[in-house]
Amino acid sequence: MASQLTPYLNFPGTAREAMSFYQQVLGGDLDVMTFGQYGVEGPGADGVMHAHLRTADGFVIMASDLPPGQEDVPSGVTNVHVSLSGDDAALRGYWDGLADGATVTMPLEKQMWGDEFGALTDRFGISWMVNIGTGEGTQG
């Protein structure tokens, strides 16, 4: 198997909702396993221990909730973004879906390098960048 880099997102109890939202926006197959399926009982057993979304476009996103008993420690501003790029018109639909309930930090519009680019923080606090190329040597 070839190596790959995959974003793994952590949520304070909203992993199932977030991953279902990403599946709705991006399509694909979503597998979700709970802490309870692996022996955790009581509060938090229904939390997501591991979720895996694989889309027809080859995108992969993994996620989990914080383990039962672990507190969410807000880290403030992060310098990590999930980036979608290419010259596929489907990216505009992904942008529109992700923008639902999001804070748009840079509207999706033509940039000085010729592509359309936008950035947002979705309703789950995840930062996304979308770059739609012209098809003329788009960089990823």
Secondary structure, DSSP 8 states (H G I E B T S, - for coil): -------EEEESS-HHHHHHHHHHHH-SEEEEEESGGGT--STTTTSEEEEEEE-TTS-EEEEEE--TT-------S----EEEEES-THHHHHHHHHHTT-EEEEEEEE-TTSSEEEEEE-TTS-EEEEEE--SSS---
